[in-house]
Amino acid sequence: MLPAIHSLIARWSVPQHRSAVVSAIFVGSDVGVVFGMTISGILCDYGFLDGWPSAFIVFGLIGGVWSFAWFFLCYDSPPTHPHISTVEFEYWERAIGGADLTIRPPTPWQKILTSAPVWALAVALFSNNWGYFTFVSCLPMFMHDVLGFNMTKNGLFSSIPFVASIFLLPLYGILADWLRTPGRLSTTVVRKAFCFVGFISAGCLLILAGYIGCDRGLAVLTFIAVVACGDIAFSTICVNQLDLAPLHAGRIMGLTYTVGNLAAVGAPLAVGALTYERSTREEWQIVFNLGAGIYAIGAIVYVIFGSGQRQSWAE
């Protein structure tokens, strides 16, 4: 879905507001995590069909219902929308440009695959996803094994860190766009600053989380801070594709997120391997230190090789 979303955003958003638009759209992922973790914990304890199977059925049905709305309401671009008004169409034509709305240029794969900013973005996405999927997939295990929460409380408290994202992601996006306005900072400076500050602060807090002990309240507050700081980088890693080449943003997202999704595989495997013996606090310290190190690598690579400028091959 992500490449398709970026192809749509390129033709349904104004360039100077894209950080805010992408943040507002992708906040749905965190809403899903909050509701998914909370409801899944309840369904596992009290649901039908012996508990946990009901979680799969409920969310499968929700996805099916949502699909019908998508099929009937979504259109590729303003020119293809059958019910758009003349006034709105003229607005999009002025804001985005007639060419960017309608043309479908061939994909310059050689230029994309040899572009340093594209691969820097891919590394940053990998770093972000390592931290994100460590939390989404494995935080419930930490809550259960180290902090001793039962399933219902586990689902609730595992979802709390992502509540902050629902409010902070749009604010970070608005701030990034405000800083990018003429007379303030360049897009490249904003993207690099947000990536560096987000990753480094999240990594430092992640290390701290490993040394908190079994204080449940302090642990949950620290995890909230980790997610909140990591979200700062979101205004770079999921928007930069549109900076580099709007007409090819979907393809760049597909490539960079393919690299990023390697972390979605690697992070849970690493957690399983590192906590296999006893799932103790000491073993989780290694997990958190590894995540912090990967955050640092992503920040350094992007600051050196990343860019917020439209590339020469983007037309």
PEDACOR-V125485 format. One record per residue. N is the residue number from 1. PHI is phi in whole degrees, 0 to 359 (999 if undefined). PSI is psi in radians with two decimals (999 if undefined). Layout:
# PEDACOR-V125485
n/phi/psi
N/PHI/PSI
N/PHI/PSI
This chain:
# PEDACOR-V125485
n/phi/psi
1/999/-0.56
2/297/-0.75
3/300/-0.68
4/296/-0.70
5/299/-0.77
6/291/-0.58
7/297/-0.66
8/289/-0.77
9/300/-0.63
10/300/-0.48
11/248/0.00
12/232/0.41
13/212/2.63
14/277/2.34
15/309/-0.71
16/286/-0.14
17/241/0.31
18/289/-0.53
19/299/-0.78
20/292/-0.70
21/295/-0.84
22/297/-0.73
23/297/-0.73
24/295/-0.65
25/289/-0.81
26/283/-0.18
27/297/-0.35
28/301/-0.55
29/298/-0.72
30/287/-0.61
31/300/-0.72
32/296/-0.70
33/296/-0.78
34/299/-0.92
35/292/-0.69
36/297/-0.83
37/294/-0.75
38/295/-0.88
39/290/-0.61
40/297/-0.71
41/299/-0.73
42/293/-0.77
43/296/-0.64
44/295/-0.59
45/275/-0.65
46/233/0.03
47/285/3.02
48/281/3.01
49/56/0.82
50/65/0.44
51/97/-1.68
52/299/-0.57
53/300/-0.47
54/296/-0.50
55/296/-0.71
56/294/-0.73
57/294/-0.81
58/298/-0.84
59/285/-0.47
60/296/-0.73
61/294/-0.71
62/299/-0.74
63/297/-0.68
64/296/-0.75
65/295/-0.73
66/298/-0.64
67/301/-0.67
68/298/-0.73
69/298/-0.71
70/297/-0.79
71/298/-0.62
72/269/-0.38
73/251/-0.30
74/266/2.36
75/225/2.61
76/300/-0.72
77/199/2.90
78/307/-0.73
79/297/-0.40
80/266/-0.07
81/280/2.16
82/285/-0.27
83/242/0.20
84/288/2.48
85/280/2.80
86/297/-0.71
87/298/-0.78
88/293/-0.72
89/299/-0.74
90/296/-0.61
91/298/-0.84
92/296/-0.61
93/295/-0.68
94/288/-0.73
95/286/-0.66
96/255/-0.60
97/105/2.37
98/301/-0.66
99/294/-0.82
100/294/-0.40
101/282/-0.55
102/244/-0.60
103/284/2.65
104/233/1.42
105/289/2.73
106/296/2.61
107/279/2.14
108/278/1.26
109/300/-0.65
110/298/-0.76
111/294/-0.72
112/296/-0.81
113/288/-0.27
114/250/0.24
115/270/2.10
116/297/-0.74
117/298/-0.61
118/295/-0.79
119/288/-0.55
120/297/-0.70
121/295/-0.67
122/297/-0.73
123/296/-0.72
124/297/-0.70
125/295/-0.68
126/300/-0.82
127/298/-0.78
128/299/-0.81
129/292/-0.52
130/299/-0.84
131/294/-0.74
132/295/-0.82
133/283/-0.38
134/298/-0.72
135/288/-0.89
136/297/-0.77
137/273/-0.56
138/242/-0.25
139/301/-0.70
140/302/-0.61
141/292/-0.72
142/297/-0.77
143/301/-0.66
144/282/-0.87
145/282/-0.67
146/262/-0.76
147/266/-0.24
148/77/0.50
149/282/2.51
150/284/3.11
151/297/-0.79
152/295/-0.84
153/293/-0.58
154/300/-0.88
155/300/-0.72
156/294/-0.90
157/285/-0.47
158/291/-0.46
159/275/-0.39
160/303/-0.75
161/303/-0.47
162/275/-0.19
163/297/-0.67
164/302/-0.65
165/297/-0.60
166/302/-0.62
167/266/-0.58
168/277/-0.62
169/305/-0.88
170/298/-0.64
171/294/-0.74
172/298/-0.70
173/297/-0.76
174/297/-0.74
175/297/-0.75
176/299/-0.76
177/293/-0.64
178/296/-0.73
179/292/-0.45
180/277/-0.13
181/296/2.63
182/306/2.39
183/95/-0.11
184/250/-1.77
185/239/2.71
186/286/2.77
187/300/-0.68
188/298/-0.78
189/297/-0.76
190/296/-0.81
191/298/-0.77
192/292/-0.72
193/296/-0.78
194/295/-0.70
195/295/-0.83
196/294/-0.88
197/298/-0.76
198/297/-0.87
199/292/-0.78
200/292/-0.76
201/294/-0.71
202/295/-0.69
203/296/-0.74
204/297/-0.74
205/291/-0.56
206/294/-0.71
207/298/-0.77
208/301/-0.66
209/301/-0.53
210/287/-0.25
211/247/0.20
212/284/-0.55
213/92/-2.58
214/254/0.41
215/284/1.80
216/299/-0.82
217/298/-0.81
218/294/-0.64
219/297/-0.81
220/296/-0.72
221/298/-0.69
222/294/-0.72
223/295/-0.62
224/299/-0.77
225/295/-0.67
226/300/-0.87
227/295/-0.72
228/298/-0.70
229/288/-0.71
230/300/-0.55
231/294/-0.39
232/301/-0.70
233/289/-0.27
234/300/-0.60
235/292/-0.05
236/253/-0.99
237/291/-0.47
238/249/0.18
239/239/-0.47
240/300/-0.49
241/303/-0.66
242/286/-0.47
243/291/-0.79
244/291/-0.77
245/198/1.56
246/304/-0.69
247/288/-0.29
248/241/0.31
249/299/-0.66
250/297/-0.73
251/291/-0.70
252/295/-0.68
253/297/-0.72
254/300/-0.75
255/291/-0.89
256/293/-0.62
257/282/-0.38
258/298/-0.80
259/296/-0.75
260/298/-0.63
261/287/-0.23
262/300/-0.55
263/290/-0.55
264/295/-0.46
265/274/-0.80
266/289/-0.67
267/297/-0.90
268/297/-0.62
269/295/-0.73
270/295/-0.73
271/298/-0.77
272/298/-0.74
273/291/-0.68
274/281/-0.38
275/248/0.32
276/294/-0.64
277/293/-1.06
278/222/-0.13
279/54/0.89
280/267/2.99
281/298/-0.63
282/296/-0.69
283/292/-0.64
284/290/-0.46
285/300/-0.68
286/295/-0.73
287/301/-0.83
288/291/-0.66
289/295/-0.67
290/297/-0.77
291/299/-0.71
292/295/-0.68
293/296/-0.70
294/291/-0.65
295/303/-0.79
296/297/-0.73
297/298/-0.78
298/300/-0.72
299/295/-0.78
300/294/-0.80
301/298/-0.75
302/290/-0.68
303/297/-0.63
304/283/-0.79
305/249/-0.18
306/287/2.89
307/206/2.63
308/247/0.15
309/268/2.57
310/295/2.23
311/281/2.76
312/295/-0.45
313/268/0.17
314/283/-0.28
315/285/999
